[in-house]
C-alpha cells in the first residue's frame, strides 16, 4: 500500500474523545480541534490539540475546562508510519494505520499505555488508549474528522 501518513495528517481535525475511568466507573468527554502542521526541519509534524474537557466531580457536579497537548511526529523508516515524541524529544510511540503496525505501547511508570489506530476513511481516523497499572485503569477513545477551511470544529 502506498500511503503517506504525513500527507494524510496535514491540516485541522475535529476531535471527539470519550474518557472512562474503569476503576471508578466515571465517564467524561473531550471535544476540540487537532492541528498537524509542518515542522521547520526534517519532514516532521507538530501536533497541537486543544478543546474542552468535561469530567464529573465527586460532589455530583461537573468540571468543564480547557485542555491541550502537544507532540511532535518524526518520519519513521516507512512513509506509512511516524514516530511520536513529547515536545522535549522523549519517545512516546509509533503511529501507523497499517494492520501489522497499528498498535504500540508506552510505559509510564508504573502504568502501561497501549494504543490502537484505525483508518476509517479519507477524512476520518480513530485511536484508543487502554491504560492499565496500579495507578490507572482508563479507556480513552478518540475520533478525528478532517475540517475544511474556515471551520473550527466547535460548532461556531
Chimera marker file (.cmm) of the C-alpha trace (Angstrom):
<marker_set name="trace">
<marker id="1" x="0.000" y="0.000" z="0.000" r="1" g="1" b="0" radius="0.5"/>
<marker id="2" x="1.371" y="3.397" z="-0.971" r="1" g="1" b="0" radius="0.5"/>
<marker id="3" x="0.219" y="5.522" z="1.970" r="1" g="1" b="0" radius="0.5"/>
<marker id="4" x="1.986" y="8.649" z="3.212" r="1" g="1" b="0" radius="0.5"/>
<marker id="5" x="0.929" y="9.278" z="6.797" r="1" g="1" b="0" radius="0.5"/>
<marker id="6" x="2.411" y="12.781" z="6.930" r="1" g="1" b="0" radius="0.5"/>
<marker id="7" x="0.435" y="13.941" z="3.871" r="1" g="1" b="0" radius="0.5"/>
<marker id="8" x="-2.743" y="12.356" z="5.239" r="1" g="1" b="0" radius="0.5"/>
<marker id="9" x="-2.477" y="14.056" z="8.641" r="1" g="1" b="0" radius="0.5"/>
<marker id="10" x="-1.637" y="17.601" z="7.491" r="1" g="1" b="0" radius="0.5"/>
<marker id="11" x="-4.375" y="20.056" z="8.410" r="1" g="1" b="0" radius="0.5"/>
<marker id="12" x="-7.062" y="20.521" z="11.031" r="1" g="1" b="0" radius="0.5"/>
<marker id="13" x="-9.247" y="17.808" z="12.542" r="1" g="1" b="0" radius="0.5"/>
<marker id="14" x="-12.181" y="17.836" z="14.960" r="1" g="1" b="0" radius="0.5"/>
<marker id="15" x="-11.620" y="15.603" z="17.992" r="1" g="1" b="0" radius="0.5"/>
<marker id="16" x="-14.288" y="13.777" z="19.966" r="1" g="1" b="0" radius="0.5"/>
<marker id="17" x="-12.959" y="11.696" z="22.850" r="1" g="1" b="0" radius="0.5"/>
<marker id="18" x="-14.659" y="9.598" z="25.484" r="1" g="1" b="0" radius="0.5"/>
<marker id="19" x="-12.835" y="9.139" z="28.779" r="1" g="1" b="0" radius="0.5"/>
<marker id="20" x="-13.662" y="6.189" z="31.017" r="1" g="1" b="0" radius="0.5"/>
<marker id="21" x="-12.051" y="5.603" z="34.386" r="1" g="1" b="0" radius="0.5"/>
<marker id="22" x="-12.877" y="1.918" z="34.774" r="1" g="1" b="0" radius="0.5"/>
<marker id="23" x="-11.797" y="1.846" z="38.430" r="1" g="1" b="0" radius="0.5"/>
<marker id="24" x="-14.494" y="4.346" z="39.474" r="1" g="1" b="0" radius="0.5"/>
<marker id="25" x="-16.956" y="3.999" z="36.587" r="1" g="1" b="0" radius="0.5"/>
<marker id="26" x="-16.579" y="7.715" z="35.876" r="1" g="1" b="0" radius="0.5"/>
<marker id="27" x="-17.062" y="8.867" z="32.279" r="1" g="1" b="0" radius="0.5"/>
<marker id="28" x="-16.139" y="12.177" z="30.706" r="1" g="1" b="0" radius="0.5"/>
<marker id="29" x="-15.541" y="13.748" z="27.306" r="1" g="1" b="0" radius="0.5"/>
<marker id="30" x="-13.105" y="15.923" z="25.424" r="1" g="1" b="0" radius="0.5"/>
<marker id="31" x="-14.191" y="17.927" z="22.379" r="1" g="1" b="0" radius="0.5"/>
<marker id="32" x="-11.777" y="20.046" z="20.413" r="1" g="1" b="0" radius="0.5"/>
<marker id="33" x="-9.541" y="20.547" z="17.411" r="1" g="1" b="0" radius="0.5"/>
<marker id="34" x="-6.219" y="18.951" z="16.473" r="1" g="1" b="0" radius="0.5"/>
<marker id="35" x="-3.786" y="20.656" z="14.113" r="1" g="1" b="0" radius="0.5"/>
<marker id="36" x="-0.989" y="18.813" z="12.300" r="1" g="1" b="0" radius="0.5"/>
<marker id="37" x="1.404" y="21.382" z="10.827" r="1" g="1" b="0" radius="0.5"/>
<marker id="38" x="4.844" y="21.040" z="9.216" r="1" g="1" b="0" radius="0.5"/>
<marker id="39" x="7.882" y="21.482" z="11.427" r="1" g="1" b="0" radius="0.5"/>
<marker id="40" x="10.665" y="23.757" z="10.233" r="1" g="1" b="0" radius="0.5"/>
<marker id="41" x="13.083" y="20.926" z="9.683" r="1" g="1" b="0" radius="0.5"/>
<marker id="42" x="13.140" y="17.274" z="8.684" r="1" g="1" b="0" radius="0.5"/>
<marker id="43" x="9.686" y="16.392" z="7.374" r="1" g="1" b="0" radius="0.5"/>
<marker id="44" x="8.092" y="16.161" z="10.808" r="1" g="1" b="0" radius="0.5"/>
<marker id="45" x="4.770" y="17.461" z="12.048" r="1" g="1" b="0" radius="0.5"/>
<marker id="46" x="3.773" y="19.477" z="15.071" r="1" g="1" b="0" radius="0.5"/>
<marker id="47" x="0.647" y="18.003" z="16.667" r="1" g="1" b="0" radius="0.5"/>
<marker id="48" x="-1.338" y="20.512" z="18.744" r="1" g="1" b="0" radius="0.5"/>
<marker id="49" x="-4.691" y="19.658" z="20.280" r="1" g="1" b="0" radius="0.5"/>
<marker id="50" x="-6.950" y="21.968" z="22.274" r="1" g="1" b="0" radius="0.5"/>
<marker id="51" x="-10.528" y="21.917" z="23.425" r="1" g="1" b="0" radius="0.5"/>
<marker id="52" x="-12.818" y="21.377" z="26.383" r="1" g="1" b="0" radius="0.5"/>
<marker id="53" x="-12.831" y="18.525" z="28.862" r="1" g="1" b="0" radius="0.5"/>
<marker id="54" x="-15.934" y="17.610" z="30.859" r="1" g="1" b="0" radius="0.5"/>
<marker id="55" x="-15.453" y="15.386" z="33.906" r="1" g="1" b="0" radius="0.5"/>
<marker id="56" x="-17.861" y="14.545" z="36.761" r="1" g="1" b="0" radius="0.5"/>
<marker id="57" x="-16.817" y="15.718" z="40.214" r="1" g="1" b="0" radius="0.5"/>
<marker id="58" x="-17.280" y="13.711" z="43.445" r="1" g="1" b="0" radius="0.5"/>
<marker id="59" x="-19.984" y="16.118" z="44.659" r="1" g="1" b="0" radius="0.5"/>
<marker id="60" x="-22.246" y="15.247" z="41.705" r="1" g="1" b="0" radius="0.5"/>
<marker id="61" x="-21.321" y="18.309" z="39.693" r="1" g="1" b="0" radius="0.5"/>
<marker id="62" x="-19.074" y="18.506" z="36.675" r="1" g="1" b="0" radius="0.5"/>
<marker id="63" x="-15.770" y="20.113" z="35.864" r="1" g="1" b="0" radius="0.5"/>
<marker id="64" x="-15.675" y="21.816" z="32.467" r="1" g="1" b="0" radius="0.5"/>
<marker id="65" x="-12.488" y="23.492" z="31.366" r="1" g="1" b="0" radius="0.5"/>
<marker id="66" x="-9.796" y="23.913" z="28.731" r="1" g="1" b="0" radius="0.5"/>
<marker id="67" x="-7.335" y="21.172" z="27.889" r="1" g="1" b="0" radius="0.5"/>
<marker id="68" x="-4.469" y="20.994" z="25.410" r="1" g="1" b="0" radius="0.5"/>
<marker id="69" x="-1.456" y="18.895" z="24.500" r="1" g="1" b="0" radius="0.5"/>
<marker id="70" x="1.435" y="18.948" z="22.070" r="1" g="1" b="0" radius="0.5"/>
<marker id="71" x="3.537" y="16.269" z="20.423" r="1" g="1" b="0" radius="0.5"/>
<marker id="72" x="5.990" y="16.043" z="17.546" r="1" g="1" b="0" radius="0.5"/>
<marker id="73" x="5.774" y="13.445" z="14.795" r="1" g="1" b="0" radius="0.5"/>
<marker id="74" x="9.011" y="12.471" z="13.062" r="1" g="1" b="0" radius="0.5"/>
<marker id="75" x="9.453" y="10.441" z="9.871" r="1" g="1" b="0" radius="0.5"/>
<marker id="76" x="9.934" y="6.733" z="10.539" r="1" g="1" b="0" radius="0.5"/>
<marker id="77" x="11.557" y="4.030" z="8.432" r="1" g="1" b="0" radius="0.5"/>
<marker id="78" x="8.422" y="3.807" z="6.267" r="1" g="1" b="0" radius="0.5"/>
<marker id="79" x="6.183" y="6.578" z="4.833" r="1" g="1" b="0" radius="0.5"/>
<marker id="80" x="3.109" y="4.920" z="6.386" r="1" g="1" b="0" radius="0.5"/>
<marker id="81" x="4.391" y="5.461" z="9.951" r="1" g="1" b="0" radius="0.5"/>
<marker id="82" x="5.650" y="8.324" z="12.103" r="1" g="1" b="0" radius="0.5"/>
<marker id="83" x="7.358" y="8.318" z="15.484" r="1" g="1" b="0" radius="0.5"/>
<marker id="84" x="5.595" y="10.485" z="18.061" r="1" g="1" b="0" radius="0.5"/>
<marker id="85" x="7.663" y="12.236" z="20.721" r="1" g="1" b="0" radius="0.5"/>
<marker id="86" x="6.924" y="14.570" z="23.583" r="1" g="1" b="0" radius="0.5"/>
<marker id="87" x="7.863" y="18.228" z="22.926" r="1" g="1" b="0" radius="0.5"/>
<marker id="88" x="11.136" y="17.728" z="24.849" r="1" g="1" b="0" radius="0.5"/>
<marker id="89" x="12.144" y="14.900" z="22.489" r="1" g="1" b="0" radius="0.5"/>
<marker id="90" x="11.389" y="11.918" z="24.735" r="1" g="1" b="0" radius="0.5"/>
<marker id="91" x="9.990" y="8.983" z="22.711" r="1" g="1" b="0" radius="0.5"/>
<marker id="92" x="6.278" y="8.287" z="23.015" r="1" g="1" b="0" radius="0.5"/>
<marker id="93" x="5.126" y="5.731" z="20.423" r="1" g="1" b="0" radius="0.5"/>
<marker id="94" x="4.830" y="4.910" z="16.728" r="1" g="1" b="0" radius="0.5"/>
<marker id="95" x="1.732" y="5.949" z="14.786" r="1" g="1" b="0" radius="0.5"/>
<marker id="96" x="0.602" y="3.845" z="11.832" r="1" g="1" b="0" radius="0.5"/>
<marker id="97" x="-2.627" y="2.628" z="10.266" r="1" g="1" b="0" radius="0.5"/>
<marker id="98" x="-1.048" y="-0.490" z="8.771" r="1" g="1" b="0" radius="0.5"/>
<marker id="99" x="-2.611" y="-3.573" z="10.353" r="1" g="1" b="0" radius="0.5"/>
<marker id="100" x="0.738" y="-5.051" z="11.361" r="1" g="1" b="0" radius="0.5"/>
<marker id="101" x="1.876" y="-1.765" z="12.949" r="1" g="1" b="0" radius="0.5"/>
<marker id="102" x="-1.344" y="-0.105" z="14.151" r="1" g="1" b="0" radius="0.5"/>
<marker id="103" x="-0.696" y="-0.950" z="17.809" r="1" g="1" b="0" radius="0.5"/>
<marker id="104" x="2.061" y="0.260" z="20.105" r="1" g="1" b="0" radius="0.5"/>
<marker id="105" x="2.875" y="0.581" z="23.815" r="1" g="1" b="0" radius="0.5"/>
<marker id="106" x="4.262" y="3.264" z="26.074" r="1" g="1" b="0" radius="0.5"/>
<marker id="107" x="5.494" y="2.598" z="29.608" r="1" g="1" b="0" radius="0.5"/>
<marker id="108" x="4.797" y="5.489" z="32.001" r="1" g="1" b="0" radius="0.5"/>
<marker id="109" x="5.968" y="4.123" z="35.325" r="1" g="1" b="0" radius="0.5"/>
<marker id="110" x="4.099" y="2.348" z="36.817" r="1" g="1" b="0" radius="0.5"/>
<marker id="111" x="1.357" y="2.107" z="34.151" r="1" g="1" b="0" radius="0.5"/>
<marker id="112" x="1.273" y="0.713" z="30.610" r="1" g="1" b="0" radius="0.5"/>
<marker id="113" x="-0.384" y="2.656" z="27.805" r="1" g="1" b="0" radius="0.5"/>
<marker id="114" x="-1.486" y="0.622" z="24.753" r="1" g="1" b="0" radius="0.5"/>
<marker id="115" x="-2.642" y="2.477" z="21.653" r="1" g="1" b="0" radius="0.5"/>
<marker id="116" x="-4.515" y="1.158" z="18.612" r="1" g="1" b="0" radius="0.5"/>
<marker id="117" x="-5.023" y="3.266" z="15.466" r="1" g="1" b="0" radius="0.5"/>
<marker id="118" x="-7.710" y="2.723" z="12.814" r="1" g="1" b="0" radius="0.5"/>
<marker id="119" x="-8.143" y="4.435" z="9.453" r="1" g="1" b="0" radius="0.5"/>
<marker id="120" x="-11.871" y="4.966" z="8.965" r="1" g="1" b="0" radius="0.5"/>
<marker id="121" x="-11.775" y="6.752" z="5.622" r="1" g="1" b="0" radius="0.5"/>
<marker id="122" x="-10.093" y="9.550" z="3.683" r="1" g="1" b="0" radius="0.5"/>
<marker id="123" x="-11.199" y="12.142" z="6.244" r="1" g="1" b="0" radius="0.5"/>
<marker id="124" x="-11.598" y="10.179" z="9.481" r="1" g="1" b="0" radius="0.5"/>
<marker id="125" x="-9.464" y="8.095" z="11.807" r="1" g="1" b="0" radius="0.5"/>
<marker id="126" x="-9.635" y="6.880" z="15.372" r="1" g="1" b="0" radius="0.5"/>
<marker id="127" x="-7.380" y="5.707" z="18.125" r="1" g="1" b="0" radius="0.5"/>
<marker id="128" x="-7.870" y="4.280" z="21.570" r="1" g="1" b="0" radius="0.5"/>
<marker id="129" x="-5.619" y="4.219" z="24.606" r="1" g="1" b="0" radius="0.5"/>
<marker id="130" x="-6.040" y="1.340" z="27.044" r="1" g="1" b="0" radius="0.5"/>
<marker id="131" x="-4.175" y="2.376" z="30.203" r="1" g="1" b="0" radius="0.5"/>
<marker id="132" x="-3.592" y="-0.215" z="32.919" r="1" g="1" b="0" radius="0.5"/>
<marker id="133" x="-1.485" y="-0.400" z="36.003" r="1" g="1" b="0" radius="0.5"/>
<marker id="134" x="-1.507" y="0.205" z="39.725" r="1" g="1" b="0" radius="0.5"/>
<marker id="135" x="-2.350" y="3.909" z="39.336" r="1" g="1" b="0" radius="0.5"/>
<marker id="136" x="-4.657" y="3.955" z="36.324" r="1" g="1" b="0" radius="0.5"/>
<marker id="137" x="-7.362" y="1.880" z="34.652" r="1" g="1" b="0" radius="0.5"/>
<marker id="138" x="-8.569" y="4.013" z="31.757" r="1" g="1" b="0" radius="0.5"/>
<marker id="139" x="-10.014" y="3.667" z="28.281" r="1" g="1" b="0" radius="0.5"/>
<marker id="140" x="-9.690" y="6.789" z="26.111" r="1" g="1" b="0" radius="0.5"/>
<marker id="141" x="-11.305" y="6.574" z="22.664" r="1" g="1" b="0" radius="0.5"/>
<marker id="142" x="-10.854" y="9.342" z="20.084" r="1" g="1" b="0" radius="0.5"/>
<marker id="143" x="-12.382" y="10.001" z="16.661" r="1" g="1" b="0" radius="0.5"/>
<marker id="144" x="-10.824" y="12.663" z="14.436" r="1" g="1" b="0" radius="0.5"/>
<marker id="145" x="-12.575" y="14.104" z="11.369" r="1" g="1" b="0" radius="0.5"/>
<marker id="146" x="-10.918" y="16.408" z="8.849" r="1" g="1" b="0" radius="0.5"/>
<marker id="147" x="-12.095" y="20.019" z="8.977" r="1" g="1" b="0" radius="0.5"/>
<marker id="148" x="-12.497" y="22.158" z="5.919" r="1" g="1" b="0" radius="0.5"/>
<marker id="149" x="-11.037" y="25.660" z="5.595" r="1" g="1" b="0" radius="0.5"/>
<marker id="150" x="-12.585" y="28.213" z="7.928" r="1" g="1" b="0" radius="0.5"/>
<marker id="151" x="-14.116" y="25.708" z="10.340" r="1" g="1" b="0" radius="0.5"/>
<marker id="152" x="-13.118" y="25.354" z="13.951" r="1" g="1" b="0" radius="0.5"/>
<marker id="153" x="-14.985" y="22.132" z="14.739" r="1" g="1" b="0" radius="0.5"/>
<marker id="154" x="-16.569" y="23.598" z="17.857" r="1" g="1" b="0" radius="0.5"/>
<marker id="155" x="-19.970" y="24.382" z="16.377" r="1" g="1" b="0" radius="0.5"/>
<marker id="156" x="-19.299" y="28.025" z="15.528" r="1" g="1" b="0" radius="0.5"/>
<link id1="1" id2="2" r="1" g="1" b="0" radius="0.2"/>
<link id1="2" id2="3" r="1" g="1" b="0" radius="0.2"/>
<link id1="3" id2="4" r="1" g="1" b="0" radius="0.2"/>
<link id1="4" id2="5" r="1" g="1" b="0" radius="0.2"/>
<link id1="5" id2="6" r="1" g="1" b="0" radius="0.2"/>
<link id1="6" id2="7" r="1" g="1" b="0" radius="0.2"/>
<link id1="7" id2="8" r="1" g="1" b="0" radius="0.2"/>
<link id1="8" id2="9" r="1" g="1" b="0" radius="0.2"/>
<link id1="9" id2="10" r="1" g="1" b="0" radius="0.2"/>
<link id1="10" id2="11" r="1" g="1" b="0" radius="0.2"/>
<link id1="11" id2="12" r="1" g="1" b="0" radius="0.2"/>
<link id1="12" id2="13" r="1" g="1" b="0" radius="0.2"/>
<link id1="13" id2="14" r="1" g="1" b="0" radius="0.2"/>
<link id1="14" id2="15" r="1" g="1" b="0" radius="0.2"/>
<link id1="15" id2="16" r="1" g="1" b="0" radius="0.2"/>
<link id1="16" id2="17" r="1" g="1" b="0" radius="0.2"/>
<link id1="17" id2="18" r="1" g="1" b="0" radius="0.2"/>
<link id1="18" id2="19" r="1" g="1" b="0" radius="0.2"/>
<link id1="19" id2="20" r="1" g="1" b="0" radius="0.2"/>
<link id1="20" id2="21" r="1" g="1" b="0" radius="0.2"/>
<link id1="21" id2="22" r="1" g="1" b="0" radius="0.2"/>
<link id1="22" id2="23" r="1" g="1" b="0" radius="0.2"/>
<link id1="23" id2="24" r="1" g="1" b="0" radius="0.2"/>
<link id1="24" id2="25" r="1" g="1" b="0" radius="0.2"/>
<link id1="25" id2="26" r="1" g="1" b="0" radius="0.2"/>
<link id1="26" id2="27" r="1" g="1" b="0" radius="0.2"/>
<link id1="27" id2="28" r="1" g="1" b="0" radius="0.2"/>
<link id1="28" id2="29" r="1" g="1" b="0" radius="0.2"/>
<link id1="29" id2="30" r="1" g="1" b="0" radius="0.2"/>
<link id1="30" id2="31" r="1" g="1" b="0" radius="0.2"/>
<link id1="31" id2="32" r="1" g="1" b="0" radius="0.2"/>
<link id1="32" id2="33" r="1" g="1" b="0" radius="0.2"/>
<link id1="33" id2="34" r="1" g="1" b="0" radius="0.2"/>
<link id1="34" id2="35" r="1" g="1" b="0" radius="0.2"/>
<link id1="35" id2="36" r="1" g="1" b="0" radius="0.2"/>
<link id1="36" id2="37" r="1" g="1" b="0" radius="0.2"/>
<link id1="37" id2="38" r="1" g="1" b="0" radius="0.2"/>
<link id1="38" id2="39" r="1" g="1" b="0" radius="0.2"/>
<link id1="39" id2="40" r="1" g="1" b="0" radius="0.2"/>
<link id1="40" id2="41" r="1" g="1" b="0" radius="0.2"/>
<link id1="41" id2="42" r="1" g="1" b="0" radius="0.2"/>
<link id1="42" id2="43" r="1" g="1" b="0" radius="0.2"/>
<link id1="43" id2="44" r="1" g="1" b="0" radius="0.2"/>
<link id1="44" id2="45" r="1" g="1" b="0" radius="0.2"/>
<link id1="45" id2="46" r="1" g="1" b="0" radius="0.2"/>
<link id1="46" id2="47" r="1" g="1" b="0" radius="0.2"/>
<link id1="47" id2="48" r="1" g="1" b="0" radius="0.2"/>
<link id1="48" id2="49" r="1" g="1" b="0" radius="0.2"/>
<link id1="49" id2="50" r="1" g="1" b="0" radius="0.2"/>
<link id1="50" id2="51" r="1" g="1" b="0" radius="0.2"/>
<link id1="51" id2="52" r="1" g="1" b="0" radius="0.2"/>
<link id1="52" id2="53" r="1" g="1" b="0" radius="0.2"/>
<link id1="53" id2="54" r="1" g="1" b="0" radius="0.2"/>
<link id1="54" id2="55" r="1" g="1" b="0" radius="0.2"/>
<link id1="55" id2="56" r="1" g="1" b="0" radius="0.2"/>
<link id1="56" id2="57" r="1" g="1" b="0" radius="0.2"/>
<link id1="57" id2="58" r="1" g="1" b="0" radius="0.2"/>
<link id1="58" id2="59" r="1" g="1" b="0" radius="0.2"/>
<link id1="59" id2="60" r="1" g="1" b="0" radius="0.2"/>
<link id1="60" id2="61" r="1" g="1" b="0" radius="0.2"/>
<link id1="61" id2="62" r="1" g="1" b="0" radius="0.2"/>
<link id1="62" id2="63" r="1" g="1" b="0" radius="0.2"/>
<link id1="63" id2="64" r="1" g="1" b="0" radius="0.2"/>
<link id1="64" id2="65" r="1" g="1" b="0" radius="0.2"/>
<link id1="65" id2="66" r="1" g="1" b="0" radius="0.2"/>
<link id1="66" id2="67" r="1" g="1" b="0" radius="0.2"/>
<link id1="67" id2="68" r="1" g="1" b="0" radius="0.2"/>
<link id1="68" id2="69" r="1" g="1" b="0" radius="0.2"/>
<link id1="69" id2="70" r="1" g="1" b="0" radius="0.2"/>
<link id1="70" id2="71" r="1" g="1" b="0" radius="0.2"/>
<link id1="71" id2="72" r="1" g="1" b="0" radius="0.2"/>
<link id1="72" id2="73" r="1" g="1" b="0" radius="0.2"/>
<link id1="73" id2="74" r="1" g="1" b="0" radius="0.2"/>
<link id1="74" id2="75" r="1" g="1" b="0" radius="0.2"/>
<link id1="75" id2="76" r="1" g="1" b="0" radius="0.2"/>
<link id1="76" id2="77" r="1" g="1" b="0" radius="0.2"/>
<link id1="77" id2="78" r="1" g="1" b="0" radius="0.2"/>
<link id1="78" id2="79" r="1" g="1" b="0" radius="0.2"/>
<link id1="79" id2="80" r="1" g="1" b="0" radius="0.2"/>
<link id1="80" id2="81" r="1" g="1" b="0" radius="0.2"/>
<link id1="81" id2="82" r="1" g="1" b="0" radius="0.2"/>
<link id1="82" id2="83" r="1" g="1" b="0" radius="0.2"/>
<link id1="83" id2="84" r="1" g="1" b="0" radius="0.2"/>
<link id1="84" id2="85" r="1" g="1" b="0" radius="0.2"/>
<link id1="85" id2="86" r="1" g="1" b="0" radius="0.2"/>
<link id1="86" id2="87" r="1" g="1" b="0" radius="0.2"/>
<link id1="87" id2="88" r="1" g="1" b="0" radius="0.2"/>
<link id1="88" id2="89" r="1" g="1" b="0" radius="0.2"/>
<link id1="89" id2="90" r="1" g="1" b="0" radius="0.2"/>
<link id1="90" id2="91" r="1" g="1" b="0" radius="0.2"/>
<link id1="91" id2="92" r="1" g="1" b="0" radius="0.2"/>
<link id1="92" id2="93" r="1" g="1" b="0" radius="0.2"/>
<link id1="93" id2="94" r="1" g="1" b="0" radius="0.2"/>
<link id1="94" id2="95" r="1" g="1" b="0" radius="0.2"/>
<link id1="95" id2="96" r="1" g="1" b="0" radius="0.2"/>
<link id1="96" id2="97" r="1" g="1" b="0" radius="0.2"/>
<link id1="97" id2="98" r="1" g="1" b="0" radius="0.2"/>
<link id1="98" id2="99" r="1" g="1" b="0" radius="0.2"/>
<link id1="99" id2="100" r="1" g="1" b="0" radius="0.2"/>
<link id1="100" id2="101" r="1" g="1" b="0" radius="0.2"/>
<link id1="101" id2="102" r="1" g="1" b="0" radius="0.2"/>
<link id1="102" id2="103" r="1" g="1" b="0" radius="0.2"/>
<link id1="103" id2="104" r="1" g="1" b="0" radius="0.2"/>
<link id1="104" id2="105" r="1" g="1" b="0" radius="0.2"/>
<link id1="105" id2="106" r="1" g="1" b="0" radius="0.2"/>
<link id1="106" id2="107" r="1" g="1" b="0" radius="0.2"/>
<link id1="107" id2="108" r="1" g="1" b="0" radius="0.2"/>
<link id1="108" id2="109" r="1" g="1" b="0" radius="0.2"/>
<link id1="109" id2="110" r="1" g="1" b="0" radius="0.2"/>
<link id1="110" id2="111" r="1" g="1" b="0" radius="0.2"/>
<link id1="111" id2="112" r="1" g="1" b="0" radius="0.2"/>
<link id1="112" id2="113" r="1" g="1" b="0" radius="0.2"/>
<link id1="113" id2="114" r="1" g="1" b="0" radius="0.2"/>
<link id1="114" id2="115" r="1" g="1" b="0" radius="0.2"/>
<link id1="115" id2="116" r="1" g="1" b="0" radius="0.2"/>
<link id1="116" id2="117" r="1" g="1" b="0" radius="0.2"/>
<link id1="117" id2="118" r="1" g="1" b="0" radius="0.2"/>
<link id1="118" id2="119" r="1" g="1" b="0" radius="0.2"/>
<link id1="119" id2="120" r="1" g="1" b="0" radius="0.2"/>
<link id1="120" id2="121" r="1" g="1" b="0" radius="0.2"/>
<link id1="121" id2="122" r="1" g="1" b="0" radius="0.2"/>
<link id1="122" id2="123" r="1" g="1" b="0" radius="0.2"/>
<link id1="123" id2="124" r="1" g="1" b="0" radius="0.2"/>
<link id1="124" id2="125" r="1" g="1" b="0" radius="0.2"/>
<link id1="125" id2="126" r="1" g="1" b="0" radius="0.2"/>
<link id1="126" id2="127" r="1" g="1" b="0" radius="0.2"/>
<link id1="127" id2="128" r="1" g="1" b="0" radius="0.2"/>
<link id1="128" id2="129" r="1" g="1" b="0" radius="0.2"/>
<link id1="129" id2="130" r="1" g="1" b="0" radius="0.2"/>
<link id1="130" id2="131" r="1" g="1" b="0" radius="0.2"/>
<link id1="131" id2="132" r="1" g="1" b="0" radius="0.2"/>
<link id1="132" id2="133" r="1" g="1" b="0" radius="0.2"/>
<link id1="133" id2="134" r="1" g="1" b="0" radius="0.2"/>
<link id1="134" id2="135" r="1" g="1" b="0" radius="0.2"/>
<link id1="135" id2="136" r="1" g="1" b="0" radius="0.2"/>
<link id1="136" id2="137" r="1" g="1" b="0" radius="0.2"/>
<link id1="137" id2="138" r="1" g="1" b="0" radius="0.2"/>
<link id1="138" id2="139" r="1" g="1" b="0" radius="0.2"/>
<link id1="139" id2="140" r="1" g="1" b="0" radius="0.2"/>
<link id1="140" id2="141" r="1" g="1" b="0" radius="0.2"/>
<link id1="141" id2="142" r="1" g="1" b="0" radius="0.2"/>
<link id1="142" id2="143" r="1" g="1" b="0" radius="0.2"/>
<link id1="143" id2="144" r="1" g="1" b="0" radius="0.2"/>
<link id1="144" id2="145" r="1" g="1" b="0" radius="0.2"/>
<link id1="145" id2="146" r="1" g="1" b="0" radius="0.2"/>
<link id1="146" id2="147" r="1" g="1" b="0" radius="0.2"/>
<link id1="147" id2="148" r="1" g="1" b="0" radius="0.2"/>
<link id1="148" id2="149" r="1" g="1" b="0" radius="0.2"/>
<link id1="149" id2="150" r="1" g="1" b="0" radius="0.2"/>
<link id1="150" id2="151" r="1" g="1" b="0" radius="0.2"/>
<link id1="151" id2="152" r="1" g="1" b="0" radius="0.2"/>
<link id1="152" id2="153" r="1" g="1" b="0" radius="0.2"/>
<link id1="153" id2="154" r="1" g="1" b="0" radius="0.2"/>
<link id1="154" id2="155" r="1" g="1" b="0" radius="0.2"/>
<link id1="155" id2="156" r="1" g="1" b="0" radius="0.2"/>
</marker_set>
